[in-house]
Amino acid sequence: VIKIGMLHSSPVINSVIKSLNKIKIKKIILDPVMVAKGGAKLVDKKSIQILKNNLIKKTSLITPNIPEAEILSNTKISNEEDMIFAAKKLLNLGAKNVLIKGGHLNSKIVTDIFVNKNEIAKFRSKRFNTKNTHGTGCTLSSAIATFYSCGKTLKKSCEMAINYVNHA
């Protein structure tokens, strides 16, 4: 499995796409790191377009947080229904599976939503009252890739990875 994190420029994204075309790996997890914790965009519009038009369709799973899903789907997300709507828009862009991470919604329970053309699954977790959340999305997508590489389904890999990060 290949796990892709932040791709900060269009030349980097194009290089990754070119490499993926050469090696023909089918199991690819994309964590589209595009927004800093404070809300600042980390990539430009051209990079976002290349990601949307060329890279998403090559992946097995895309794992945006809510601000990233809003940018990629051009949808405002305020609740779980909006998360599902945005995930379906990402499927229309060519994503095969989407896990939108719900930590940015203001609630005591965090709901991460897994969507593909056949199913919708909600993973609910207790919110931890901590400021030490930097890197949890990267850890999550890496854990998903690890479980997926061991032969688990993507849905089960998401469930196990969420559990892993929560225990950490």
OpenMM code with the backbone's topology and positions (N, CA, C; nanometers):
from openmm import Vec3, app, unit

residues = "VAL ILE LYS ILE GLY MET LEU HIS SER SER PRO VAL ILE ASN SER VAL ILE LYS SER LEU ASN LYS ILE LYS ILE LYS LYS ILE ILE LEU ASP PRO VAL MET VAL ALA LYS GLY GLY ALA LYS LEU VAL ASP LYS LYS SER ILE GLN ILE LEU LYS ASN ASN LEU ILE LYS LYS THR SER LEU ILE THR PRO ASN ILE PRO GLU ALA GLU ILE LEU SER ASN THR LYS ILE SER ASN GLU GLU ASP MET ILE PHE ALA ALA LYS LYS LEU LEU ASN LEU GLY ALA LYS ASN VAL LEU ILE LYS GLY GLY HIS LEU ASN SER LYS ILE VAL THR ASP ILE PHE VAL ASN LYS ASN GLU ILE ALA LYS PHE ARG SER LYS ARG PHE ASN THR LYS ASN THR HIS GLY THR GLY CYS THR LEU SER SER ALA ILE ALA THR PHE TYR SER CYS GLY LYS THR LEU LYS LYS SER CYS GLU MET ALA ILE ASN TYR VAL ASN HIS ALA".split()
positions = [
    Vec3(0.0848, -0.1182, 0.0000),
    Vec3(0.0000, 0.0000, 0.0000),
    Vec3(0.0887, 0.1236, 0.0000),
    Vec3(0.0456, 0.2236, -0.0730),
    Vec3(0.1124, 0.3538, -0.0708),
    Vec3(0.0218, 0.4511, 0.0024),
    Vec3(0.0799, 0.5266, 0.0959),
    Vec3(0.0072, 0.6332, 0.1649),
    Vec3(0.0689, 0.7646, 0.1204),
    Vec3(-0.0152, 0.8536, 0.0712),
    Vec3(0.0304, 0.9841, 0.0243),
    Vec3(-0.0227, 1.0899, 0.1204),
    Vec3(0.0668, 1.1769, 0.1645),
    Vec3(0.0286, 1.2873, 0.2521),
    Vec3(0.0324, 1.4182, 0.1766),
    Vec3(0.0844, 1.5212, 0.2405),
    Vec3(0.0824, 1.6545, 0.1816),
    Vec3(0.1670, 1.6628, 0.0545),
    Vec3(0.1052, 1.7131, -0.0494),
    Vec3(0.1717, 1.7404, -0.1764),
    Vec3(0.1583, 1.8910, -0.1985),
    Vec3(0.2654, 1.9648, -0.1793),
    Vec3(0.2549, 2.1101, -0.1668),
    Vec3(0.2537, 2.1906, -0.2960),
    Vec3(0.2775, 2.1265, -0.4103),
    Vec3(0.2801, 2.2045, -0.5341),
    Vec3(0.2381, 2.1186, -0.6525),
    Vec3(0.1993, 2.1842, -0.7602),
    Vec3(0.1579, 2.1099, -0.8784),
    Vec3(0.2720, 2.0272, -0.9392),
    Vec3(0.3982, 2.0750, -0.9421),
    Vec3(0.5038, 1.9860, -0.9933),
    Vec3(0.5200, 1.8587, -0.9099),
    Vec3(0.5056, 1.8705, -0.7787),
    Vec3(0.5167, 1.7523, -0.6919),
    Vec3(0.4007, 1.6567, -0.7194),
    Vec3(0.2797, 1.7096, -0.7294),
    Vec3(0.1628, 1.6249, -0.7561),
    Vec3(0.1789, 1.5541, -0.8904),
    Vec3(0.2224, 1.6277, -0.9921),
    Vec3(0.2423, 1.5664, -1.1237),
    Vec3(0.3502, 1.4586, -1.1205),
    Vec3(0.4557, 1.4789, -1.0427),
    Vec3(0.5607, 1.3767, -1.0288),
    Vec3(0.5074, 1.2508, -0.9622),
    Vec3(0.4231, 1.2689, -0.8607),
    Vec3(0.3629, 1.1538, -0.7929),
    Vec3(0.2726, 1.0778, -0.8893),
    Vec3(0.1909, 1.1487, -0.9654),
    Vec3(0.1024, 1.0847, -1.0624),
    Vec3(0.1845, 1.0063, -1.1653),
    Vec3(0.2917, 1.0661, -1.2145),
    Vec3(0.3787, 1.0000, -1.3127),
    Vec3(0.4379, 0.8720, -1.2526),
    Vec3(0.4824, 0.8787, -1.1287),
    Vec3(0.5384, 0.7599, -1.0617),
    Vec3(0.4327, 0.6522, -1.0417),
    Vec3(0.3127, 0.6933, -1.0000),
    Vec3(0.2046, 0.5963, -0.9809),
    Vec3(0.1701, 0.5260, -1.1115),
    Vec3(0.1734, 0.5999, -1.2211),
    Vec3(0.1455, 0.5396, -1.3523),
    Vec3(0.2505, 0.4351, -1.3893),
    Vec3(0.3732, 0.4556, -1.3451),
    Vec3(0.4814, 0.3611, -1.3761),
    Vec3(0.4718, 0.2336, -1.2930),
    Vec3(0.4406, 0.2462, -1.1652),
    Vec3(0.4487, 0.1292, -1.0773),
    Vec3(0.3183, 0.0510, -1.0662),
    Vec3(0.2090, 0.1088, -1.1080),
    Vec3(0.0804, 0.0377, -1.1157),
    Vec3(0.0320, -0.0215, -0.9825),
    Vec3(0.0592, 0.0446, -0.8732),
    Vec3(0.0081, 0.0003, -0.7430),
    Vec3(-0.1411, 0.0324, -0.7353),
    Vec3(-0.2208, -0.0605, -0.6868),
    Vec3(-0.3658, -0.0420, -0.6801),
    Vec3(-0.4129, 0.0104, -0.5442),
    Vec3(-0.3413, -0.0214, -0.4375),
    Vec3(-0.3833, 0.0184, -0.3035),
    Vec3(-0.3136, 0.1478, -0.2643),
    Vec3(-0.3867, 0.2593, -0.2787),
    Vec3(-0.3307, 0.3922, -0.2532),
    Vec3(-0.4240, 0.4687, -0.1599),
    Vec3(-0.3683, 0.5173, -0.0497),
    Vec3(-0.4424, 0.5990, 0.0467),
    Vec3(-0.3931, 0.7421, 0.0319),
    Vec3(-0.4842, 0.8359, 0.0105),
    Vec3(-0.4482, 0.9768, -0.0051),
    Vec3(-0.5064, 1.0579, 0.1101),
    Vec3(-0.4176, 1.1138, 0.1895),
    Vec3(-0.4575, 1.2097, 0.2927),
    Vec3(-0.4278, 1.3480, 0.2345),
    Vec3(-0.5297, 1.4175, 0.1846),
    Vec3(-0.5066, 1.5434, 0.1124),
    Vec3(-0.4815, 1.6607, 0.2076),
    Vec3(-0.3628, 1.6655, 0.2646),
    Vec3(-0.3287, 1.7714, 0.3598),
    Vec3(-0.3221, 1.9029, 0.2833),
    Vec3(-0.4235, 1.9887, 0.3070),
    Vec3(-0.4327, 2.1138, 0.2320),
    Vec3(-0.4574, 2.2339, 0.3210),
    Vec3(-0.4960, 2.2102, 0.4449),
    Vec3(-0.5344, 2.3192, 0.5336),
    Vec3(-0.4607, 2.3029, 0.6659),
    Vec3(-0.3928, 2.4070, 0.7105),
    Vec3(-0.3243, 2.4037, 0.8398),
    Vec3(-0.4269, 2.4034, 0.9520),
    Vec3(-0.3847, 2.3599, 1.0693),
    Vec3(-0.4742, 2.3521, 1.1842),
    Vec3(-0.5461, 2.4856, 1.2082),
    Vec3(-0.4745, 2.5963, 1.1863),
    Vec3(-0.5337, 2.7286, 1.2069),
    Vec3(-0.6248, 2.7745, 1.0946),
    Vec3(-0.6346, 2.6948, 0.9865),
    Vec3(-0.7259, 2.7287, 0.8780),
    Vec3(-0.6595, 2.7794, 0.7519),
    Vec3(-0.5289, 2.8054, 0.7553),
    Vec3(-0.4595, 2.8572, 0.6369),
    Vec3(-0.4436, 2.7484, 0.5309),
    Vec3(-0.4675, 2.7850, 0.4036),
    Vec3(-0.4478, 2.6906, 0.2936),
    Vec3(-0.2988, 2.6688, 0.2733),
    Vec3(-0.2611, 2.5431, 0.2541),
    Vec3(-0.1207, 2.5060, 0.2369),
    Vec3(-0.0842, 2.4802, 0.0916),
    Vec3(-0.1838, 2.4754, 0.0032),
    Vec3(-0.1591, 2.4517, -0.1393),
    Vec3(-0.2382, 2.5528, -0.2217),
    Vec3(-0.1905, 2.5784, -0.3437),
    Vec3(-0.2583, 2.6762, -0.4285),
    Vec3(-0.3705, 2.6120, -0.5093),
    Vec3(-0.4476, 2.6967, -0.5778),
    Vec3(-0.5646, 2.6495, -0.6526),
    Vec3(-0.5269, 2.5542, -0.7653),
    Vec3(-0.4152, 2.5786, -0.8314),
    Vec3(-0.3718, 2.4905, -0.9409),
    Vec3(-0.3450, 2.3502, -0.8867),
    Vec3(-0.2792, 2.3432, -0.7717),
    Vec3(-0.2499, 2.2127, -0.7106),
    Vec3(-0.3784, 2.1401, -0.6733),
    Vec3(-0.4742, 2.2149, -0.6207),
    Vec3(-0.6025, 2.1552, -0.5819),
    Vec3(-0.6733, 2.0986, -0.7057),
    Vec3(-0.6680, 2.1713, -0.8163),
    Vec3(-0.7326, 2.1236, -0.9397),
    Vec3(-0.6674, 1.9959, -0.9919),
    Vec3(-0.5347, 1.9894, -0.9877),
    Vec3(-0.4653, 1.8685, -1.0347),
    Vec3(-0.5010, 1.7508, -0.9438),
    Vec3(-0.5044, 1.7762, -0.8140),
    Vec3(-0.5431, 1.6723, -0.7183),
    Vec3(-0.6831, 1.6209, -0.7512),
    Vec3(-0.7774, 1.7152, -0.7718),
    Vec3(-0.9163, 1.6786, -0.8000),
    Vec3(-0.9316, 1.6072, -0.9338),
    Vec3(-0.8654, 1.6570, -1.0360),
    Vec3(-0.8864, 1.6064, -1.1712),
    Vec3(-0.8023, 1.4845, -1.2070),
    Vec3(-0.6880, 1.4660, -1.1396),
    Vec3(-0.5963, 1.3610, -1.1827),
    Vec3(-0.5577, 1.2598, -1.0751),
    Vec3(-0.5432, 1.3037, -0.9501),
    Vec3(-0.4909, 1.2124, -0.8488),
    Vec3(-0.6001, 1.1353, -0.7754),
    Vec3(-0.7085, 1.2005, -0.7418),
    Vec3(-0.8135, 1.1346, -0.6625),
    Vec3(-0.8598, 1.0044, -0.7275),
    Vec3(-0.8766, 1.0049, -0.8574),
    Vec3(-0.9285, 0.8848, -0.9263),
    Vec3(-0.8304, 0.7673, -0.9254),
    Vec3(-0.7057, 0.7925, -0.8912),
    Vec3(-0.6051, 0.6855, -0.8850),
    Vec3(-0.6003, 0.6183, -0.7474),
    Vec3(-0.6721, 0.6728, -0.6507),
    Vec3(-0.6592, 0.6250, -0.5137),
    Vec3(-0.7673, 0.5247, -0.4757),
    Vec3(-0.7364, 0.4444, -0.3757),
    Vec3(-0.8342, 0.3514, -0.3185),
    Vec3(-0.9210, 0.4225, -0.2166),
    Vec3(-0.8595, 0.5172, -0.1430),
    Vec3(-0.9283, 0.5887, -0.0352),
    Vec3(-0.8706, 0.7279, -0.0227),
    Vec3(-0.9577, 0.8257, -0.0033),
    Vec3(-0.9162, 0.9618, 0.0275),
    Vec3(-0.9691, 0.9950, 0.1665),
    Vec3(-0.8855, 1.0586, 0.2512),
    Vec3(-0.9208, 1.0797, 0.3917),
    Vec3(-0.9166, 1.2281, 0.4314),
    Vec3(-1.0008, 1.3109, 0.3712),
    Vec3(-0.9965, 1.4530, 0.4071),
    Vec3(-1.0623, 1.4809, 0.5425),
    Vec3(-1.0125, 1.5855, 0.6096),
    Vec3(-1.0872, 1.6370, 0.7238),
    Vec3(-1.1952, 1.7290, 0.6664),
    Vec3(-1.2744, 1.7878, 0.7516),
    Vec3(-1.3870, 1.8684, 0.7013),
    Vec3(-1.3420, 1.9884, 0.6176),
    Vec3(-1.2453, 2.0709, 0.6622),
    Vec3(-1.2035, 2.1816, 0.5752),
    Vec3(-1.1506, 2.1354, 0.4393),
    Vec3(-1.0788, 2.0245, 0.4374),
    Vec3(-1.0282, 1.9711, 0.3104),
    Vec3(-1.1411, 1.9183, 0.2234),
    Vec3(-1.2370, 1.8500, 0.2831),
    Vec3(-1.3527, 1.8002, 0.2079),
    Vec3(-1.4340, 1.9165, 0.1521),
    Vec3(-1.4432, 2.0257, 0.2278),
    Vec3(-1.5155, 2.1442, 0.1789),
    Vec3(-1.4483, 2.2008, 0.0547),
    Vec3(-1.3151, 2.2100, 0.0570),
    Vec3(-1.2411, 2.2629, -0.0581),
    Vec3(-1.2569, 2.1702, -0.1789),
    Vec3(-1.2372, 2.0414, -0.1568),
    Vec3(-1.2418, 1.9459, -0.2687),
    Vec3(-1.3816, 1.9300, -0.3279),
    Vec3(-1.4838, 1.9390, -0.2445),
    Vec3(-1.6210, 1.9179, -0.2929),
    Vec3(-1.6947, 2.0484, -0.3207),
    Vec3(-1.6330, 2.1598, -0.2845),
    Vec3(-1.6971, 2.2906, -0.2985),
    Vec3(-1.8317, 2.2924, -0.2258),
    Vec3(-1.8313, 2.2381, -0.1031),
    Vec3(-1.9522, 2.2224, -0.0229),
    Vec3(-1.9252, 2.2684, 0.1192),
    Vec3(-2.0161, 2.3427, 0.1773),
    Vec3(-2.0056, 2.3797, 0.3185),
    Vec3(-2.0539, 2.2612, 0.4015),
    Vec3(-1.9757, 2.2224, 0.5028),
    Vec3(-2.0108, 2.1074, 0.5858),
    Vec3(-2.0374, 2.1544, 0.7285),
    Vec3(-2.1615, 2.1309, 0.7738),
    Vec3(-2.2012, 2.1704, 0.9086),
    Vec3(-2.2515, 2.0539, 0.9921),
    Vec3(-2.2749, 1.9388, 0.9264),
    Vec3(-2.3317, 1.8247, 0.9983),
    Vec3(-2.3004, 1.6955, 0.9215),
    Vec3(-2.3485, 1.5840, 0.9747),
    Vec3(-2.3203, 1.4537, 0.9138),
    Vec3(-2.3804, 1.4407, 0.7739),
    Vec3(-2.4979, 1.4961, 0.7539),
    Vec3(-2.5608, 1.4890, 0.6211),
    Vec3(-2.4752, 1.5618, 0.5178),
    Vec3(-2.4192, 1.6772, 0.5575),
    Vec3(-2.3306, 1.7509, 0.4679),
    Vec3(-2.2044, 1.6694, 0.4381),
    Vec3(-2.1542, 1.5966, 0.5382),
    Vec3(-2.0358, 1.5127, 0.5181),
    Vec3(-2.0637, 1.4066, 0.4121),
    Vec3(-2.1796, 1.3439, 0.4211),
    Vec3(-2.2164, 1.2406, 0.3240),
    Vec3(-2.2326, 1.3010, 0.1849),
    Vec3(-2.2973, 1.4162, 0.1769),
    Vec3(-2.3160, 1.4848, 0.0492),
    Vec3(-2.1802, 1.5174, -0.0137),
    Vec3(-2.0877, 1.5707, 0.0665),
    Vec3(-1.9538, 1.6042, 0.0165),
    Vec3(-1.8802, 1.4774, -0.0273),
    Vec3(-1.8922, 1.3702, 0.0505),
    Vec3(-1.8270, 1.2437, 0.0146),
    Vec3(-1.8786, 1.1940, -0.1200),
    Vec3(-2.0075, 1.2050, -0.1424),
    Vec3(-2.0644, 1.1614, -0.2704),
    Vec3(-2.0121, 1.2466, -0.3862),
    Vec3(-1.9902, 1.3747, -0.3615),
    Vec3(-1.9308, 1.4596, -0.4649),
    Vec3(-1.7877, 1.4151, -0.4958),
    Vec3(-1.7155, 1.3715, -0.3921),
    Vec3(-1.5795, 1.3211, -0.4133),
    Vec3(-1.5817, 1.1895, -0.4908),
    Vec3(-1.6832, 1.1066, -0.4652),
    Vec3(-1.6996, 0.9845, -0.5451),
    Vec3(-1.7216, 1.0205, -0.6917),
    Vec3(-1.7987, 1.1260, -0.7163),
    Vec3(-1.8243, 1.1701, -0.8539),
    Vec3(-1.6977, 1.2214, -0.9225),
    Vec3(-1.5987, 1.2660, -0.8428),
    Vec3(-1.4702, 1.3090, -0.8989),
    Vec3(-1.3812, 1.1892, -0.9331),
    Vec3(-1.4256, 1.0700, -0.8915),
    Vec3(-1.3498, 0.9500, -0.9233),
    Vec3(-1.2940, 0.8766, -0.8027),
    Vec3(-1.3136, 0.9318, -0.6831),
    Vec3(-1.2700, 0.8591, -0.5634),
    Vec3(-1.3493, 0.7291, -0.5544),
    Vec3(-1.2827, 0.6219, -0.5110),
    Vec3(-1.3523, 0.4938, -0.4952),
    Vec3(-1.4117, 0.4801, -0.3554),
    Vec3(-1.3414, 0.5345, -0.2569),
    Vec3(-1.3849, 0.5328, -0.1174),
    Vec3(-1.3416, 0.6633, -0.0528),
    Vec3(-1.4242, 0.7126, 0.0388),
    Vec3(-1.3955, 0.8386, 0.1067),
    Vec3(-1.4179, 0.8185, 0.2563),
    Vec3(-1.3240, 0.8674, 0.3366),
    Vec3(-1.3427, 0.8748, 0.4814),
    Vec3(-1.3275, 1.0206, 0.5199),
    Vec3(-1.4402, 1.0861, 0.5500),
    Vec3(-1.4335, 1.2248, 0.5958),
    Vec3(-1.4242, 1.2227, 0.7480),
    Vec3(-1.3165, 1.2857, 0.7968),
    Vec3(-1.2901, 1.2893, 0.9401),
    Vec3(-1.3695, 1.4039, 1.0022),
    Vec3(-1.4460, 1.3718, 1.1063),
    Vec3(-1.5415, 1.4668, 1.1618),
    Vec3(-1.4951, 1.5489, 1.2795),
    Vec3(-1.3674, 1.5512, 1.3079),
    Vec3(-1.3174, 1.6209, 1.4260),
    Vec3(-1.3401, 1.7701, 1.4273),
    Vec3(-1.3640, 1.8318, 1.3126),
    Vec3(-1.3852, 1.9764, 1.3091),
    Vec3(-1.5280, 2.0175, 1.3438),
    Vec3(-1.6201, 1.9218, 1.3491),
    Vec3(-1.7564, 1.9567, 1.3923),
    Vec3(-1.7562, 1.9702, 1.5441),
    Vec3(-1.8347, 2.0629, 1.5933),
    Vec3(-1.8384, 2.0898, 1.7362),
    Vec3(-1.9395, 1.9975, 1.8036),
    Vec3(-1.8906, 1.8859, 1.8582),
    Vec3(-1.9779, 1.7906, 1.9257),
    Vec3(-1.8960, 1.7086, 2.0245),
    Vec3(-1.9630, 1.6469, 2.1197),
    Vec3(-1.8934, 1.5642, 2.2190),
    Vec3(-1.8511, 1.4302, 2.1600),
    Vec3(-1.9223, 1.3877, 2.0559),
    Vec3(-1.8908, 1.2638, 1.9855),
    Vec3(-1.8374, 1.3013, 1.8473),
    Vec3(-1.7238, 1.2434, 1.8103),
    Vec3(-1.6668, 1.2660, 1.6775),
    Vec3(-1.7167, 1.1550, 1.5859),
    Vec3(-1.7730, 1.1945, 1.4735),
    Vec3(-1.8206, 1.0974, 1.3754),
    Vec3(-1.7373, 1.1093, 1.2495),
    Vec3(-1.6703, 0.9993, 1.2153),
    Vec3(-1.5990, 0.9878, 1.0890),
    Vec3(-1.6895, 0.9054, 0.9974),
    Vec3(-1.7023, 0.9482, 0.8724),
    Vec3(-1.7965, 0.8821, 0.7824),
    Vec3(-1.7238, 0.8250, 0.6612),
    Vec3(-1.7427, 0.6935, 0.6417),
    Vec3(-1.6860, 0.6187, 0.5294),
    Vec3(-1.7955, 0.6015, 0.4249),
    Vec3(-1.7652, 0.6380, 0.3012),
    Vec3(-1.8648, 0.6302, 0.1941),
    Vec3(-1.8006, 0.5722, 0.0683),
    Vec3(-1.8727, 0.4800, 0.0064),
    Vec3(-1.8399, 0.4390, -0.1303),
    Vec3(-1.9727, 0.4234, -0.2042),
    Vec3(-1.9698, 0.3738, -0.3273),
    Vec3(-2.0943, 0.3689, -0.4043),
    Vec3(-2.1950, 0.2688, -0.3480),
    Vec3(-2.1495, 0.1774, -0.2621),
    Vec3(-2.2385, 0.0745, -0.2084),
    Vec3(-2.2798, 0.0935, -0.0633),
    Vec3(-2.2057, 0.1725, 0.0121),
    Vec3(-2.2370, 0.1813, 0.1553),
    Vec3(-2.1916, 0.3119, 0.2184),
    Vec3(-2.2516, 0.3361, 0.3343),
    Vec3(-2.2144, 0.4477, 0.4205),
    Vec3(-2.1978, 0.3885, 0.5602),
    Vec3(-2.0827, 0.4156, 0.6223),
    Vec3(-2.0588, 0.3677, 0.7588),
    Vec3(-2.0155, 0.4856, 0.8442),
    Vec3(-2.0694, 0.4912, 0.9648),
    Vec3(-2.0335, 0.5972, 1.0585),
    Vec3(-1.9565, 0.5363, 1.1744),
    Vec3(-1.8421, 0.5964, 1.2034),
    Vec3(-1.7602, 0.5535, 1.3165),
    Vec3(-1.7654, 0.6639, 1.4210),
    Vec3(-1.8212, 0.6340, 1.5357),
    Vec3(-1.8381, 0.7343, 1.6406),
    Vec3(-1.7357, 0.7108, 1.7509),
    Vec3(-1.6753, 0.8198, 1.7958),
    Vec3(-1.5738, 0.8144, 1.9009),
    Vec3(-1.5960, 0.9282, 1.9986),
    Vec3(-1.5590, 0.9030, 2.1215),
    Vec3(-1.5636, 1.0087, 2.2231),
    Vec3(-1.4566, 1.1125, 2.1883),
    Vec3(-1.4921, 1.2400, 2.2018),
    Vec3(-1.3946, 1.3460, 2.1788),
    Vec3(-1.3053, 1.3570, 2.3025),
    Vec3(-1.1757, 1.3619, 2.2781),
    Vec3(-1.0811, 1.3776, 2.3878),
    Vec3(-1.0514, 1.5261, 2.4066),
    Vec3(-1.0594, 1.5729, 2.5289),
    Vec3(-1.0347, 1.7127, 2.5591),
    Vec3(-0.8834, 1.7336, 2.5709),
    Vec3(-0.8207, 1.7610, 2.4579),
    Vec3(-0.6757, 1.7787, 2.4534),
    Vec3(-0.6397, 1.8741, 2.3408),
    Vec3(-0.5284, 1.9403, 2.3562),
    Vec3(-0.4761, 2.0233, 2.2481),
    Vec3(-0.3734, 1.9449, 2.1658),
    Vec3(-0.3455, 1.8218, 2.2057),
    Vec3(-0.2426, 1.7391, 2.1417),
    Vec3(-0.3005, 1.6545, 2.0286),
    Vec3(-0.3553, 1.7222, 1.9285),
    Vec3(-0.4146, 1.6505, 1.8158),
    Vec3(-0.3342, 1.6685, 1.6872),
    Vec3(-0.2256, 1.7447, 1.6930),
    Vec3(-0.1445, 1.7666, 1.5729),
    Vec3(-0.0894, 1.6326, 1.5237),
    Vec3(-0.1146, 1.6010, 1.3967),
    Vec3(-0.0627, 1.4776, 1.3392),
    Vec3(-0.1565, 1.3587, 1.3468),
    Vec3(-0.2720, 1.3760, 1.4096),
    Vec3(-0.3617, 1.2606, 1.4228),
    Vec3(-0.4177, 1.2162, 1.2874),
    Vec3(-0.4418, 1.3097, 1.1960),
    Vec3(-0.4918, 1.2720, 1.0641),
    Vec3(-0.3886, 1.1939, 0.9850),
    Vec3(-0.2626, 1.2359, 0.9938),
    Vec3(-0.1542, 1.1639, 0.9263),
    Vec3(-0.1358, 1.0255, 0.9870),
    Vec3(-0.1452, 1.0193, 1.1198),
    Vec3(-0.1338, 0.8902, 1.1881),
    Vec3(-0.2480, 0.7990, 1.1460),
    Vec3(-0.3683, 0.8555, 1.1379),
    Vec3(-0.4850, 0.7764, 1.0980),
    Vec3(-0.4674, 0.7180, 0.9586),
    Vec3(-0.4307, 0.8005, 0.8628),
    Vec3(-0.4178, 0.7498, 0.7252),
    Vec3(-0.3039, 0.6478, 0.7145),
    Vec3(-0.1980, 0.6657, 0.7913),
    Vec3(-0.0893, 0.5672, 0.7929),
    Vec3(-0.1363, 0.4352, 0.8537),
    Vec3(-0.2147, 0.4439, 0.9605),
    Vec3(-0.2681, 0.3218, 1.0228),
    Vec3(-0.3650, 0.2505, 0.9284),
    Vec3(-0.4467, 0.3267, 0.8576),
    Vec3(-0.5376, 0.2658, 0.7591),
    Vec3(-0.4551, 0.1893, 0.6562),
    Vec3(-0.3499, 0.2530, 0.6050),
    Vec3(-0.2644, 0.1883, 0.5051),
    Vec3(-0.2029, 0.0596, 0.5607),
    Vec3(-0.1629, 0.0640, 0.6861),
    Vec3(-0.1018, -0.0532, 0.7490),
    Vec3(-0.2007, -0.1692, 0.7572),
    Vec3(-0.3209, -0.1419, 0.8089),
    Vec3(-0.4209, -0.2491, 0.8194),
    Vec3(-0.4627, -0.2994, 0.6813),
    Vec3(-0.4754, -0.2078, 0.5854),
    Vec3(-0.5137, -0.2443, 0.4493),
    Vec3(-0.4061, -0.3333, 0.3855),
    Vec3(-0.2803, -0.3036, 0.4151),
    Vec3(-0.1708, -0.3847, 0.3587),
    Vec3(-0.1686, -0.5255, 0.4166),
    Vec3(-0.2308, -0.5423, 0.5331),
    Vec3(-0.2376, -0.6748, 0.5975),
    Vec3(-0.3568, -0.7564, 0.5495),
    Vec3(-0.4325, -0.7029, 0.4541),
    Vec3(-0.5422, -0.7786, 0.3955),
    Vec3(-0.6810, -0.7449, 0.4481),
    Vec3(-0.6903, -0.6502, 0.5396),
    Vec3(-0.8226, -0.6073, 0.5873),
    Vec3(-0.8927, -0.5298, 0.4761),
    Vec3(-1.0255, -0.5263, 0.4803),
    Vec3(-1.0991, -0.4427, 0.3855),
    Vec3(-1.0726, -0.2960, 0.4209),
    Vec3(-1.1026, -0.2078, 0.3294),
    Vec3(-1.0836, -0.0650, 0.3583),
    Vec3(-1.1720, -0.0194, 0.4739),
    Vec3(-1.2958, -0.0622, 0.4740),
    Vec3(-1.3869, -0.0234, 0.5820),
    Vec3(-1.3344, -0.0723, 0.7171),
    Vec3(-1.2926, -0.1975, 0.7240),
    Vec3(-1.2387, -0.2529, 0.8484),
    Vec3(-1.1075, -0.1832, 0.8853),
    Vec3(-1.0266, -0.1516, 0.7863),
    Vec3(-0.9014, -0.0799, 0.8111),
    Vec3(-0.9288, 0.0570, 0.8715),
    Vec3(-1.0325, 0.1251, 0.8217),
    Vec3(-1.0708, 0.2555, 0.8782),
    Vec3(-1.1150, 0.2399, 1.0234),
    Vec3(-1.1996, 0.1425, 1.0472),
    Vec3(-1.2488, 0.1175, 1.1834),
    Vec3(-1.1328, 0.0882, 1.2792),
    Vec3(-1.0436, 0.0002, 1.2390),
    Vec3(-0.9309, -0.0374, 1.3247),
    Vec3(-0.8340, 0.0801, 1.3461),
    Vec3(-0.8115, 0.1582, 1.2419),
    Vec3(-0.7217, 0.2730, 1.2518),
    Vec3(-0.7795, 0.3818, 1.3436),
    Vec3(-0.9091, 0.4063, 1.3337),
    Vec3(-0.9738, 0.5038, 1.4224),
    Vec3(-0.9589, 0.4586, 1.5666),
    Vec3(-0.9807, 0.3308, 1.5909),
    Vec3(-0.9644, 0.2739, 1.7249),
    Vec3(-0.8194, 0.2893, 1.7729),
    Vec3(-0.7249, 0.2627, 1.6850),
    Vec3(-0.5832, 0.2762, 1.7177),
    Vec3(-0.5495, 0.4199, 1.7595),
    Vec3(-0.5908, 0.5173, 1.6794),
    Vec3(-0.5595, 0.6575, 1.7096),
    Vec3(-0.6267, 0.7003, 1.8396),
    Vec3(-0.7496, 0.6554, 1.8615),
    Vec3(-0.8191, 0.6899, 1.9861),
    Vec3(-0.7466, 0.6327, 2.1080),
    Vec3(-0.6951, 0.5135, 2.0963),
    Vec3(-0.6213, 0.4533, 2.2079),
    Vec3(-0.4872, 0.5239, 2.2299),
    Vec3(-0.4281, 0.5730, 2.1216),
    Vec3(-0.3000, 0.6454, 2.1339),
    Vec3(-0.3217, 0.7770, 2.2079),
] * unit.nanometer
topology = app.Topology()
chain = topology.addChain("A")
for resn in residues:
    res = topology.addResidue(resn, chain)
    for name in ("N", "CA", "C"):
        topology.addAtom(name, app.Element.getBySymbol(name[0]), res)
